[in-house]
Amino acid sequence: MLVEQRNLNWRYHEQSPKSGRRLLLLDMTEIDTCIPLLTRVLESKSLTRRVGWFTPDLLNNKEYYQTTYIALCNILERLNEQMEYEQQDIDYLNSLLNMTFSDFGWRNMRKEISQLKKRQKKSHIELSNDLIVTLKQYMQQHSFDNFDQAIDNLLSESMAFEEDFDNK
């Protein structure tokens, strides 16, 4: 089955870099993460604080601002209300983002998106110091390198114990 490949490459406003990673536009999996960030960055007071992040056309041309910026805010609002996204909406959003952000601004946005995605992959739980000491001793006894391995092993052993108990 042939799957259509979308061009997610950023269209540079200035000269394309000769080496290094090319900037990418948003893909379908990043939309939920990006909507709050984009909404915050696109607030009007942010436009004046982060002048270098936006295209000169957006900042200096009132008509361009009214059509592009307002369309971008509208599509973000519409996507925020939807549970599933259509590819045409994502393509339209990416087109508007490319018209709104400068190369420098989009590079900074990609950095922030990357940080958000990293934060979403990790969870933080609070444990008492006594439990941490006990867990570290367990890690040493079983030669585990990190808490994830130790907890995963404990959960596996617990599930195995429950299965054995249920079978008796």
DSSP file (Angstrom, degrees, kcal/mol; ACC not computed):
  #  RESIDUE AA STRUCTURE BP1 BP2  ACC     N-H-->O    O-->H-N    N-H-->O    O-->H-N    TCO  KAPPA ALPHA  PHI   PSI    X-CA   Y-CA   Z-CA
    1    1 A M              0   0    0      0, 0.0     2,-0.6     0, 0.0     0, 0.0   0.000 360.0 360.0 360.0 130.3    0.0    0.0    0.0
    2    2 A L        -     0   0    0      2,-0.0     2,-0.5     0, 0.0     0, 0.0  -0.764 360.0-158.4 -91.1 123.2    1.4    3.4   -1.0
    3    3 A V        -     0   0    0     -2,-0.6     2,-0.3     1,-0.0     0, 0.0  -0.874  23.0-116.4-103.2 131.8    1.2    6.1    1.6
    4    4 A E        -     0   0    0     -2,-0.5     2,-0.6     1,-0.1    -1,-0.0  -0.486  25.1-139.9 -68.5 127.8    1.3    9.7    0.5
    5    5 A Q        -     0   0    0     -2,-0.3     2,-0.3     2,-0.0    -1,-0.1  -0.803  13.6-145.0 -90.5 122.1    4.4   11.4    1.9
    6    6 A R        -     0   0    0     -2,-0.6     2,-1.0     1,-0.0     3,-0.0  -0.626  17.9-119.6 -83.4 143.4    3.6   15.0    3.1
    7    7 A N        +     0   0    0     -2,-0.3    -1,-0.0     1,-0.2    -2,-0.0  -0.755  37.7 170.5 -84.8 106.8    6.3   17.6    2.6
    8    8 A L        +     0   0    0     -2,-1.0    17,-4.4    17,-0.1     2,-0.2   0.255  33.4 124.2-100.1  10.7    6.9   18.7    6.2
    9    9 A N  B     -A   24   0A   0     15,-0.2    15,-0.2     1,-0.1     2,-0.2  -0.521  65.8-115.8 -76.5 138.8   10.0   20.8    5.3
   10   10 A W        -     0   0    0     13,-2.4     2,-0.8    -2,-0.2    13,-0.1  -0.483  20.7-130.5 -67.6 136.4   10.0   24.4    6.3
   11   11 A R        -     0   0    0     -2,-0.2    -1,-0.1     5,-0.0     2,-0.1  -0.843  30.8-131.0 -91.4 110.3   10.2   26.8    3.3
   12   12 A Y        -     0   0    0     -2,-0.8     4,-0.1     1,-0.1    90,-0.1  -0.328  16.2-159.6 -67.9 139.2   13.0   29.2    4.2
   13   13 A H  S    S+     0   0    0      2,-0.1    -1,-0.1    -2,-0.1     2,-0.1   0.798  84.1  29.9 -82.8 -33.9   12.5   32.9    4.0
   14   14 A E  S    S-     0   0    0      1,-0.2     2,-0.1     0, 0.0    -2,-0.0  -0.211 121.6 -38.8-106.5-160.0   16.2   33.6    3.9
   15   15 A Q        -     0   0    0     -2,-0.1    -1,-0.2     1,-0.1    -2,-0.1  -0.432  64.1-116.1 -68.9 135.4   18.9   31.4    2.5
   16   16 A S        -     0   0    0     -2,-0.1    -1,-0.1    -4,-0.1     2,-0.1  -0.420  36.7-102.9 -66.0 143.1   18.6   27.7    3.2
   17   17 A P        -     0   0    0      0, 0.0    -1,-0.1     0, 0.0     3,-0.1  -0.420  19.9-144.0 -67.5 145.2   21.3   26.2    5.3
   18   18 A K  S    S+     0   0    0     -2,-0.1     2,-0.3     1,-0.1    -2,-0.0   0.789  80.2  12.4 -79.9 -29.1   24.0   24.3    3.4
   19   19 A S  S    S+     0   0    0      2,-0.1     2,-0.1    -3,-0.0    -1,-0.1  -0.877  95.3  51.2-140.6 172.7   24.4   21.7    6.2
   20   20 A G  S    S-     0   0    0     -2,-0.3     2,-0.2    -3,-0.1     0, 0.0  -0.321  93.3 -28.7  91.9-177.9   22.7   20.6    9.4
   21   21 A R        -     0   0    0     -2,-0.1     2,-0.2     1,-0.1    -2,-0.1  -0.524  59.7-128.8 -76.2 136.2   19.2   19.6   10.1
   22   22 A R        -     0   0    0     -2,-0.2     2,-0.1     1,-0.1    -1,-0.1  -0.583  30.0-105.9 -79.6 147.6   16.4   21.2    8.0
   23   23 A L        -     0   0    0     -2,-0.2   -13,-2.4   -13,-0.1     2,-0.3  -0.473  36.4-149.7 -70.6 144.3   13.6   22.8    9.9
   24   24 A L  B     -A    9   0A   0    -15,-0.2   -15,-0.2    -2,-0.1     3,-0.1  -0.883   5.5-133.2-116.4 149.1   10.3   20.8    9.8
   25   25 A L        -     0   0    0    -17,-4.4     2,-0.2    -2,-0.3   -15,-0.1  -0.208  49.4 -68.6 -81.4-176.0    6.7   21.9   10.0
   26   26 A L        -     0   0    0     64,-0.2     2,-0.2    -2,-0.1    -1,-0.2  -0.499  44.3-153.8 -79.5 143.6    4.2   20.2   12.3
   27   27 A D    >>  -     0   0    0     -2,-0.2     3,-1.8    -3,-0.1     4,-0.6  -0.688  36.6 -95.0-107.5 172.7    3.1   16.7   11.8
   28   28 A M  G >4 S+     0   0    0      1,-0.3     3,-0.8    -2,-0.2     4,-0.4   0.810 120.8  57.3 -56.4 -35.0   -0.2   15.2   13.0
   29   29 A T  G 34 S+     0   0    0      1,-0.2     4,-0.3     2,-0.1    -1,-0.3   0.665 103.8  53.3 -74.5 -15.3    1.2   13.8   16.2
   30   30 A E  G <> S+     0   0    0     -3,-1.8     4,-2.3     1,-0.1    -1,-0.2   0.552  81.9  89.4 -95.8  -8.2    2.5   17.2   17.4
   31   31 A I  H <X S+     0   0    0     -3,-0.8     4,-2.1    -4,-0.6    -1,-0.1   0.923  86.1  49.3 -60.4 -49.7   -0.7   19.2   17.1
   32   32 A D  H  4 S+     0   0    0     -4,-0.4    -1,-0.2     1,-0.2    -2,-0.1   0.885 115.3  45.7 -58.0 -39.1   -2.1   18.5   20.6
   33   33 A T  H  > S+     0   0    0     -4,-0.3     4,-0.6     1,-0.2    -1,-0.2   0.867 116.3  45.5 -68.9 -37.5    1.3   19.5   22.1
   34   34 A C  H  X S+     0   0    0     -4,-2.3     4,-3.4     1,-0.2     5,-0.3   0.743  90.5  77.2 -86.2 -25.6    1.7   22.6   20.0
   35   35 A I  H  X S+     0   0    0     -4,-2.1     4,-2.6     1,-0.2     5,-0.2   0.927  99.1  43.1 -57.0 -50.6   -1.7   24.3   20.2
   36   36 A P  H  > S+     0   0    0      0, 0.0     4,-2.2     0, 0.0    -1,-0.2   0.914 116.8  48.6 -62.1 -39.3   -1.3   25.8   23.7
   37   37 A L  H  X S+     0   0    0     -4,-0.6     4,-2.6     2,-0.2     5,-0.2   0.939 113.3  46.1 -63.9 -47.6    2.3   26.8   22.9
   38   38 A L  H  X S+     0   0    0     -4,-3.4     4,-2.2     1,-0.2    -1,-0.2   0.906 111.5  52.1 -62.5 -41.5    1.3   28.5   19.6
   39   39 A T  H  < S+     0   0    0     -4,-2.6     4,-0.2    -5,-0.3    -1,-0.2   0.913 112.4  45.9 -61.4 -42.5   -1.6   30.3   21.2
   40   40 A R  H >< S+     0   0    0     -4,-2.2     3,-1.1    -5,-0.2    -2,-0.2   0.921 114.4  46.7 -66.6 -44.1    0.7   31.6   23.9
   41   41 A V  H 3< S+     0   0    0     -4,-2.6    -1,-0.2     1,-0.2    -2,-0.2   0.809 109.4  55.5 -69.2 -29.4    3.4   32.7   21.5
   42   42 A L  T 3< S+     0   0    0     -4,-2.2    -1,-0.2    -5,-0.2    -2,-0.2   0.385  75.4 123.8 -89.1   5.3    0.9   34.4   19.2
   43   43 A E  S X> S-     0   0    0     -3,-1.1     4,-1.3    -4,-0.2     3,-1.0  -0.369  75.2-115.2 -60.2 147.0   -0.6   36.6   21.8
   44   44 A S  H 3> S+     0   0    0      1,-0.3     4,-0.9     2,-0.2     3,-0.3   0.840 115.2  54.1 -58.6 -35.7   -0.4   40.2   20.6
   45   45 A K  H 3> S+     0   0    0      1,-0.2     4,-1.2     2,-0.2    -1,-0.3   0.806 104.6  56.4 -69.8 -25.8    2.0   41.3   23.5
   46   46 A S  H <> S+     0   0    0     -3,-1.0     4,-2.4     1,-0.2    -1,-0.2   0.813  96.9  64.1 -71.8 -29.9    4.3   38.4   22.4
   47   47 A L  H  < S+     0   0    0     -4,-1.3    -1,-0.2    -3,-0.3    -2,-0.2   0.867 106.4  42.7 -61.3 -36.2    4.5   39.8   18.9
   48   48 A T  H >< S+     0   0    0     -4,-0.9     3,-0.5    -3,-0.2    -1,-0.2   0.790 115.4  48.8 -82.1 -27.4    6.2   43.0   20.2
   49   49 A R  H 3< S+     0   0    0     -4,-1.2    -2,-0.2     1,-0.2     3,-0.2   0.824 118.1  38.7 -78.4 -31.8    8.5   41.1   22.6
   50   50 A R  T ><  +     0   0    0     -4,-2.4     3,-2.0     1,-0.2     4,-0.5  -0.408  68.7 152.7-116.4  54.2    9.7   38.6   20.1
   51   51 A V  G X  S+     0   0    0     -3,-0.5     3,-1.4     1,-0.3    -1,-0.2   0.860  70.6  56.5 -54.5 -42.2   10.0   40.7   17.0
   52   52 A G  G 3  S+     0   0    0      1,-0.3    53,-0.5    -3,-0.2    -1,-0.3   0.619  95.9  67.6 -68.1 -12.3   12.7   38.6   15.4
   53   53 A W  G <  S+     0   0    0     -3,-2.0    49,-2.5    51,-0.2     2,-0.3   0.691  95.4  62.3 -80.2 -18.4   10.5   35.5   15.6
   54   54 A F  B <  S-B  101   0B   0     -3,-1.4    47,-0.3    -4,-0.5    46,-0.1  -0.739  91.1 -97.6-114.3 156.6    8.0   36.8   13.0
   55   55 A T     >  -     0   0    0     45,-2.5     4,-1.6    -2,-0.3     3,-0.4  -0.362  30.6-122.3 -67.6 147.9    8.2   37.7    9.4
   56   56 A P  H  > S+     0   0    0      0, 0.0     4,-2.7     0, 0.0     5,-0.3   0.859 112.5  60.4 -58.2 -34.5    8.6   41.4    8.6
   57   57 A D  H  > S+     0   0    0      1,-0.2     4,-2.1     2,-0.2     8,-0.3   0.909 104.2  48.8 -59.4 -42.1    5.4   41.2    6.5
   58   58 A L  H  4 S+     0   0    0     -3,-0.4    -1,-0.2    41,-0.2     7,-0.1   0.889 118.0  40.1 -65.0 -38.7    3.4   40.1    9.5
   59   59 A L  H  < S+     0   0    0     -4,-1.6    -2,-0.2     1,-0.1    -1,-0.2   0.795 126.6  30.7 -82.1 -29.1    4.8   43.0   11.6
   60   60 A N  H  < S+     0   0    0     -4,-2.7     2,-0.7    -5,-0.2    -3,-0.2   0.627 104.7  70.2-109.3 -15.8    4.8   45.8    9.0
   61   61 A N     X  -     0   0    0     -4,-2.1     4,-2.7    -5,-0.3     5,-0.2  -0.891  57.9-165.2-112.4 107.8    1.9   45.1    6.7
   62   62 A K  H  > S+     0   0    0     -2,-0.7     4,-2.5     1,-0.2    -1,-0.2   0.876  90.0  48.6 -60.4 -41.1   -1.5   45.6    8.3
   63   63 A E  H  > S+     0   0    0      2,-0.2     4,-2.3     1,-0.2     5,-0.2   0.916 112.6  48.1 -66.4 -43.3   -3.4   43.8    5.6
   64   64 A Y  H  >>S+     0   0    0      1,-0.2     4,-2.8     2,-0.2     5,-0.5   0.913 112.2  50.6 -61.7 -43.5   -1.1   40.8    5.7
   65   65 A Y  I  X>S+     0   0    0     -4,-2.7     4,-1.5    -8,-0.3     5,-0.9   0.932 109.6  50.1 -58.9 -48.1   -1.3   40.8    9.5
   66   66 A Q  I  X5S+     0   0    0     -4,-2.5     4,-0.5    -5,-0.2     5,-0.2   0.895 118.1  37.4 -62.8 -41.0   -5.1   40.8    9.4
   67   67 A T  I  X5S+     0   0    0     -4,-2.3     4,-1.4    -5,-0.1    -2,-0.2   0.950 126.2  33.5 -77.0 -48.0   -5.4   38.0    6.9
   68   68 A T  I  X5S+     0   0    0     -4,-2.8     4,-2.5    -5,-0.2    -3,-0.2   0.960 121.3  43.0 -75.7 -52.9   -2.6   35.7    8.1
   69   69 A Y  I  X<S+     0   0    0     -4,-1.5     4,-2.4    -5,-0.5    -3,-0.2   0.915 117.5  45.8 -62.7 -45.2   -2.5   36.2   11.8
   70   70 A I  H  X<S+     0   0    0     -5,-0.9     4,-2.3    -4,-0.5    -1,-0.2   0.890 112.7  50.9 -67.8 -38.9   -6.3   36.1   12.2
   71   71 A A  H  X S+     0   0    0     -4,-1.4     4,-2.5    -5,-0.2    -2,-0.2   0.897 110.5  50.4 -63.1 -39.6   -6.5   33.0   10.0
   72   72 A L  H  X S+     0   0    0     -4,-2.5     4,-2.2     2,-0.2    -2,-0.2   0.925 110.7  47.9 -64.8 -45.1   -3.9   31.4   12.1
   73   73 A C  H  X S+     0   0    0     -4,-2.4     4,-2.1     1,-0.2    -2,-0.2   0.895 112.4  50.8 -61.6 -39.9   -5.7   32.2   15.3
   74   74 A N  H  X S+     0   0    0     -4,-2.3     4,-2.4     2,-0.2    -2,-0.2   0.921 110.6  47.1 -65.1 -45.0   -8.9   30.9   13.9
   75   75 A I  H  X S+     0   0    0     -4,-2.5     4,-2.8     1,-0.2     5,-0.2   0.890 111.7  51.7 -67.0 -37.0   -7.5   27.6   12.7
   76   76 A L  H  X S+     0   0    0     -4,-2.2     4,-2.1     2,-0.2    -1,-0.2   0.912 110.9  48.1 -63.4 -41.6   -5.8   27.1   16.1
   77   77 A E  H  X S+     0   0    0     -4,-2.1     4,-1.0     2,-0.2    -2,-0.2   0.912 113.2  47.8 -64.1 -42.5   -9.1   27.7   17.8
   78   78 A R  H >X S+     0   0    0     -4,-2.4     4,-0.8     1,-0.2     3,-0.5   0.919 112.9  47.5 -66.0 -43.8  -10.9   25.2   15.5
   79   79 A L  H >< S+     0   0    0     -4,-2.8     3,-0.7     1,-0.2    -1,-0.2   0.865 106.1  59.3 -65.6 -35.0   -8.2   22.5   15.9
   80   80 A N  H 3< S+     0   0    0     -4,-2.1    -1,-0.2     1,-0.2    -2,-0.2   0.799 106.2  48.5 -62.9 -28.8   -8.3   23.0   19.7
   81   81 A E  H << S+     0   0    0     -4,-1.0    -1,-0.2    -3,-0.5     2,-0.2   0.646  99.6  83.8 -86.1 -16.2  -12.0   22.1   19.7
   82   82 A Q    <<  -     0   0    0     -4,-0.8     3,-0.1    -3,-0.7    -3,-0.0  -0.567  59.0-158.6 -91.3 152.0  -11.6   19.0   17.5
   83   83 A M  S    S+     0   0    0      1,-0.2     2,-0.4    -2,-0.2    -1,-0.1   0.794  84.8  33.6 -91.9 -37.4  -10.6   15.5   18.7
   84   84 A E  S    S-     0   0    0      0, 0.0     2,-0.4     0, 0.0    -1,-0.2  -0.913  78.6-140.7-120.9 148.8   -9.3   14.3   15.3
   85   85 A Y        -     0   0    0     -2,-0.4     2,-0.3    -3,-0.1   -57,-0.0  -0.848   6.7-135.2-113.8 143.6   -7.6   16.4   12.7
   86   86 A E    >>  -     0   0    0     -2,-0.4     4,-1.7     1,-0.1     3,-0.7  -0.738  22.3-125.0 -92.9 145.9   -8.0   16.4    9.0
   87   87 A Q  H 3> S+     0   0    0     -2,-0.3     4,-2.7     1,-0.3     5,-0.2   0.838 109.7  59.2 -60.9 -33.7   -4.8   16.5    6.9
   88   88 A Q  H 3> S+     0   0    0      1,-0.2     4,-2.1     2,-0.2    -1,-0.3   0.868 104.6  50.7 -65.0 -34.0   -6.1   19.5    5.0
   89   89 A D  H <> S+     0   0    0     -3,-0.7     4,-2.6     2,-0.2    -1,-0.2   0.896 110.9  48.5 -67.3 -39.8   -6.4   21.5    8.3
   90   90 A I  H  X S+     0   0    0     -4,-1.7     4,-2.7     2,-0.2    -2,-0.2   0.910 111.5  49.8 -65.8 -42.3   -2.8   20.5    9.2
   91   91 A D  H  X S+     0   0    0     -4,-2.7     4,-2.2     2,-0.2    -2,-0.2   0.908 112.2  47.8 -62.0 -42.0   -1.5   21.5    5.8
   92   92 A Y  H  X S+     0   0    0     -4,-2.1     4,-2.3     2,-0.2    -2,-0.2   0.918 111.6  50.2 -65.1 -44.0   -3.3   24.9    6.1
   93   93 A L  H  X S+     0   0    0     -4,-2.6     4,-2.6     1,-0.2    -2,-0.2   0.933 111.0  49.1 -58.9 -47.1   -1.9   25.4    9.6
   94   94 A N  H  X S+     0   0    0     -4,-2.7     4,-2.3     1,-0.2    -1,-0.2   0.889 109.5  52.0 -61.8 -39.8    1.6   24.6    8.4
   95   95 A S  H  X S+     0   0    0     -4,-2.2     4,-1.4     1,-0.2    -1,-0.2   0.922 111.9  46.0 -62.0 -44.2    1.2   27.1    5.5
   96   96 A L  H  X S+     0   0    0     -4,-2.3     4,-1.3     2,-0.2    -2,-0.2   0.879 110.8  52.7 -66.7 -38.5    0.1   29.8    7.8
   97   97 A L  H  X S+     0   0    0     -4,-2.6     4,-2.7     1,-0.2     3,-0.3   0.903 107.9  51.4 -62.8 -40.5    2.9   29.1   10.3
   98   98 A N  H  < S+     0   0    0     -4,-2.3    -1,-0.2     1,-0.2    -2,-0.2   0.816 112.3  46.5 -66.7 -29.8    5.4   29.3    7.4
   99   99 A M  H  < S+     0   0    0     -4,-1.4    -1,-0.2    -5,-0.2   -41,-0.2   0.692 118.0  43.5 -82.7 -18.9    4.0   32.7    6.5
  100  100 A T  H  < S+     0   0    0     -4,-1.3   -45,-2.5    -3,-0.3     2,-0.3   0.887 104.6  59.9 -93.3 -47.5    3.9   33.9   10.1
  101  101 A F  B  < S-B   54   0B   0     -4,-2.7   -47,-0.3   -47,-0.3     2,-0.1  -0.610  72.5-133.0 -92.3 143.7    7.3   32.9   11.6
  102  102 A S     >  -     0   0    0    -49,-2.5     4,-2.8    -2,-0.3     5,-0.2  -0.363  36.7-101.3 -76.8 169.3   10.7   33.9   10.5
  103  103 A D  H  > S+     0   0    0      1,-0.2     4,-2.1     2,-0.2     5,-0.2   0.924 126.7  48.2 -58.1 -44.7   13.4   31.2   10.1
  104  104 A F  H  > S+     0   0    0    -52,-0.2     4,-1.9     1,-0.2    -1,-0.2   0.913 112.3  48.9 -61.5 -44.7   14.9   32.2   13.4
  105  105 A G  H  > S+     0   0    0    -53,-0.5     4,-2.2     1,-0.2    -2,-0.2   0.895 111.4  48.0 -64.8 -41.7   11.4   32.2   15.1
  106  106 A W  H  X S+     0   0    0     -4,-2.8     4,-2.7     2,-0.2    -1,-0.2   0.868 108.1  55.4 -70.4 -34.3   10.5   28.8   13.8
  107  107 A R  H  X S+     0   0    0     -4,-2.1     4,-1.6    -5,-0.2    -1,-0.2   0.922 110.6  46.1 -60.9 -42.8   13.8   27.3   14.9
  108  108 A N  H  X S+     0   0    0     -4,-1.9     4,-2.1     2,-0.2    -2,-0.2   0.881 110.9  52.4 -66.4 -38.3   13.1   28.6   18.4
  109  109 A M  H  X S+     0   0    0     -4,-2.2     4,-2.8     1,-0.2    -2,-0.2   0.916 107.0  52.3 -63.4 -42.3    9.6   27.2   18.2
  110  110 A R  H  X S+     0   0    0     -4,-2.7     4,-2.4     1,-0.2    -1,-0.2   0.873 108.1  52.2 -62.4 -36.3   10.9   23.8   17.2
  111  111 A K  H  X S+     0   0    0     -4,-1.6     4,-2.0     2,-0.2    -1,-0.2   0.924 111.5  45.8 -64.0 -43.5   13.2   23.9   20.2
  112  112 A E  H  X S+     0   0    0     -4,-2.1     4,-2.3     2,-0.2    -2,-0.2   0.888 112.1  51.3 -67.0 -38.7   10.3   24.7   22.5
  113  113 A I  H  X S+     0   0    0     -4,-2.8     4,-2.5     2,-0.2    -2,-0.2   0.917 108.9  51.7 -63.1 -42.8    8.2   21.9   20.9
  114  114 A S  H  X S+     0   0    0     -4,-2.4     4,-2.0     1,-0.2    -2,-0.2   0.903 109.6  49.3 -60.6 -42.4   11.0   19.5   21.4
  115  115 A Q  H  X S+     0   0    0     -4,-2.0     4,-2.3     2,-0.2    -1,-0.2   0.901 110.3  50.8 -64.0 -41.5   11.2   20.4   25.1
  116  116 A L  H  X S+     0   0    0     -4,-2.3     4,-1.9     1,-0.2    -2,-0.2   0.918 109.5  50.3 -62.0 -43.0    7.5   20.0   25.5
  117  117 A K  H  X S+     0   0    0     -4,-2.5     4,-0.9     1,-0.2    -1,-0.2   0.886 110.2  50.1 -64.1 -38.7    7.6   16.6   23.9
  118  118 A K  H >X S+     0   0    0     -4,-2.0     3,-0.7     1,-0.2     4,-0.7   0.920 109.8  50.7 -64.3 -43.5   10.4   15.5   26.2
  119  119 A R  H >< S+     0   0    0     -4,-2.3     3,-0.7     1,-0.2    -1,-0.2   0.847 106.2  55.7 -63.7 -33.8    8.5   16.7   29.3
  120  120 A Q  H 3< S+     0   0    0     -4,-1.9    -1,-0.2     1,-0.2    -2,-0.2   0.742 101.7  58.0 -72.1 -21.3    5.4   14.7   28.2
  121  121 A K  H << S+     0   0    0     -4,-0.9     2,-0.3    -3,-0.7    -1,-0.2   0.693 102.7  62.2 -80.6 -18.5    7.4   11.5   28.1
  122  122 A K    <<  -     0   0    0     -4,-0.7     2,-0.4    -3,-0.7     0, 0.0  -0.832  62.4-163.9-113.5 146.8    8.5   11.7   31.7
  123  123 A S        -     0   0    0     -2,-0.3     2,-0.5     2,-0.0    -3,-0.0  -0.935   9.9-146.0-123.2 151.0    6.5   11.7   34.9
  124  124 A H        -     0   0    0     -2,-0.4     2,-0.4     2,-0.0    -2,-0.0  -0.971  16.5-178.1-119.4 126.8    7.6   12.7   38.3
  125  125 A I        -     0   0    0     -2,-0.5     2,-0.5     2,-0.0    -2,-0.0  -0.918  23.5-126.8-121.1 151.2    6.4   11.0   41.4
  126  126 A E        +     0   0    0     -2,-0.4     2,-0.3     0, 0.0    -2,-0.0  -0.837  28.6 179.8 -99.6 131.2    7.2   11.8   45.0
  127  127 A L        -     0   0    0     -2,-0.5     2,-0.0     2,-0.0    -2,-0.0  -0.940  32.0-105.0-126.6 150.4    8.5    9.0   47.2
  128  128 A S     >  -     0   0    0     -2,-0.3     4,-1.9     1,-0.1     5,-0.1  -0.348  31.7-115.4 -69.1 156.4    9.5    9.0   50.9
  129  129 A N  H  > S+     0   0    0      1,-0.2     4,-2.5     2,-0.2     5,-0.2   0.868 115.7  57.2 -60.9 -37.4   13.2    8.9   51.6
  130  130 A D  H  > S+     0   0    0      1,-0.2     4,-2.2     2,-0.2    -1,-0.2   0.913 107.5  47.3 -59.8 -42.9   12.8    5.5   53.4
  131  131 A L  H  > S+     0   0    0      2,-0.2     4,-2.6     1,-0.2    -1,-0.2   0.879 110.5  52.2 -67.5 -37.4   11.3    4.1   50.2
  132  132 A I  H  X S+     0   0    0     -4,-1.9     4,-2.5     2,-0.2    -2,-0.2   0.921 109.7  49.1 -63.4 -44.4   14.1    5.5   48.1
  133  133 A V  H  X S+     0   0    0     -4,-2.5     4,-2.1     2,-0.2    -2,-0.2   0.920 113.1  47.2 -61.3 -44.6   16.7    4.0   50.3
  134  134 A T  H  X S+     0   0    0     -4,-2.2     4,-2.3     1,-0.2    -2,-0.2   0.907 112.4  49.7 -63.7 -42.5   14.9    0.6   50.2
  135  135 A L  H  X S+     0   0    0     -4,-2.6     4,-2.3     1,-0.2    -2,-0.2   0.886 109.3  51.6 -65.5 -38.8   14.6    0.8   46.4
  136  136 A K  H  X S+     0   0    0     -4,-2.5     4,-2.2     2,-0.2    -1,-0.2   0.893 109.2  50.5 -64.6 -39.7   18.3    1.7   46.0
  137  137 A Q  H  X S+     0   0    0     -4,-2.1     4,-2.5     2,-0.2    -2,-0.2   0.916 110.4  49.7 -62.5 -42.9   19.3   -1.3   48.1
  138  138 A Y  H  X S+     0   0    0     -4,-2.3     4,-1.9     1,-0.2    -2,-0.2   0.897 109.3  52.3 -61.4 -40.9   17.0   -3.5   45.9
  139  139 A M  H  X>S+     0   0    0     -4,-2.3     5,-2.5     1,-0.2     4,-0.6   0.908 110.8  47.4 -62.1 -42.0   18.7   -2.0   42.8
  140  140 A Q  H ><5S+     0   0    0     -4,-2.2     3,-0.8     3,-0.2    -2,-0.2   0.923 110.7  50.8 -66.1 -44.7   22.2   -2.9   44.2
  141  141 A Q  H 3<5S+     0   0    0     -4,-2.5    -1,-0.2     1,-0.2    -2,-0.2   0.855 120.3  35.0 -62.1 -35.6   21.2   -6.4   45.1
  142  142 A H  H 3<5S-     0   0    0     -4,-1.9    -1,-0.2    -5,-0.2    -2,-0.2   0.319 109.3-118.9-105.1   7.3   19.8   -7.1   41.7
  143  143 A S  T <<5 +     0   0    0     -3,-0.8     2,-0.3    -4,-0.6    -3,-0.2   0.880  52.1 164.5  58.3  43.7   22.4   -5.0   39.7
  144  144 A F      < -     0   0    0     -5,-2.5    -1,-0.2    -6,-0.2     3,-0.1  -0.703  32.7-151.3 -89.4 145.4   19.8   -2.6   38.2
  145  145 A D  S    S+     0   0    0     -2,-0.3     2,-0.3     1,-0.1    -1,-0.1   0.762  72.1  12.1 -86.3 -27.5   21.1    0.7   36.7
  146  146 A N  S  > S-     0   0    0      1,-0.1     4,-1.7    -7,-0.1     3,-0.2  -0.915  77.1-101.3-147.8 170.6   18.1    2.9   37.3
  147  147 A F  H  > S+     0   0    0     -2,-0.3     4,-3.0     1,-0.2     5,-0.3   0.860 114.6  62.0 -63.5 -37.7   14.8    3.1   39.1
  148  148 A D  H  > S+     0   0    0      1,-0.2     4,-2.6     2,-0.2    -1,-0.2   0.924 105.5  46.2 -56.0 -46.6   12.8    2.2   36.0
  149  149 A Q  H  > S+     0   0    0      2,-0.2     4,-2.4     1,-0.2    -1,-0.2   0.920 114.2  47.8 -63.4 -43.9   14.4   -1.2   35.8
  150  150 A A  H  X S+     0   0    0     -4,-1.7     4,-2.5     2,-0.2    -2,-0.2   0.934 114.8  44.3 -64.2 -46.6   13.9   -1.9   39.5
  151  151 A I  H  X S+     0   0    0     -4,-3.0     4,-2.5     2,-0.2     5,-0.2   0.909 112.7  52.3 -66.3 -41.6   10.3   -0.9   39.5
  152  152 A D  H  X S+     0   0    0     -4,-2.6     4,-2.3    -5,-0.3    -1,-0.2   0.916 111.2  47.7 -59.6 -43.7    9.6   -2.7   36.2
  153  153 A N  H  X S+     0   0    0     -4,-2.4     4,-2.7     2,-0.2     5,-0.2   0.919 111.1  50.4 -64.1 -44.2   11.1   -5.9   37.8
  154  154 A L  H  X S+     0   0    0     -4,-2.5     4,-2.2     1,-0.2    -2,-0.2   0.907 111.9  47.7 -61.0 -41.9    9.1   -5.5   41.0
  155  155 A L  H  X S+     0   0    0     -4,-2.5     4,-2.5     2,-0.2    -1,-0.2   0.903 111.6  50.2 -66.6 -40.6    5.9   -5.1   39.0
  156  156 A S  H  X S+     0   0    0     -4,-2.3     4,-2.4     2,-0.2    -2,-0.2   0.923 111.7  48.0 -62.5 -44.5    6.7   -8.1   36.8
  157  157 A E  H  X S+     0   0    0     -4,-2.7     4,-2.5     1,-0.2    -1,-0.2   0.891 111.2  51.5 -63.0 -39.0    7.4  -10.2   39.9
  158  158 A S  H  X S+     0   0    0     -4,-2.2     4,-2.3    -5,-0.2    -2,-0.2   0.915 110.7  47.4 -63.9 -43.2    4.2   -9.0   41.5
  159  159 A M  H  X S+     0   0    0     -4,-2.5     4,-2.2     2,-0.2    -2,-0.2   0.900 112.3  49.7 -66.2 -40.0    2.2  -10.0   38.4
  160  160 A A  H  X S+     0   0    0     -4,-2.4     4,-2.4     2,-0.2    -2,-0.2   0.908 110.4  50.8 -63.8 -41.5    3.8  -13.4   38.3
  161  161 A F  H  X S+     0   0    0     -4,-2.5     4,-2.5     1,-0.2    -2,-0.2   0.908 109.7  50.2 -61.2 -43.7    3.1  -13.9   42.0
  162  162 A E  H  X S+     0   0    0     -4,-2.3     4,-2.5     2,-0.2    -1,-0.2   0.893 110.3  49.9 -63.4 -40.6   -0.6  -13.0   41.4
  163  163 A E  H  X S+     0   0    0     -4,-2.2     4,-1.8     2,-0.2    -2,-0.2   0.925 111.9  47.7 -63.7 -44.8   -0.9  -15.4   38.5
  164  164 A D  H  X S+     0   0    0     -4,-2.4     4,-0.6     1,-0.2    -2,-0.2   0.910 112.9  49.2 -61.9 -41.9    0.7  -18.2   40.5
  165  165 A F  H >< S+     0   0    0     -4,-2.5     3,-0.8     1,-0.2    -2,-0.2   0.898 110.9  49.6 -64.2 -41.7   -1.7  -17.4   43.4
  166  166 A D  H 3< S+     0   0    0     -4,-2.5    -1,-0.2     1,-0.2    -2,-0.2   0.805 107.3  55.4 -68.9 -29.4   -4.7  -17.4   41.1
  167  167 A N  H 3<        0   0    0     -4,-1.8    -1,-0.2     1,-0.2    -2,-0.2   0.607 360.0 360.0 -79.8 -11.7   -3.7  -20.8   39.6
  168  168 A K    <<        0   0    0     -3,-0.8    -1,-0.2    -4,-0.6    -2,-0.2   0.452 360.0 360.0 -93.2 360.0   -3.6  -22.5   43.0
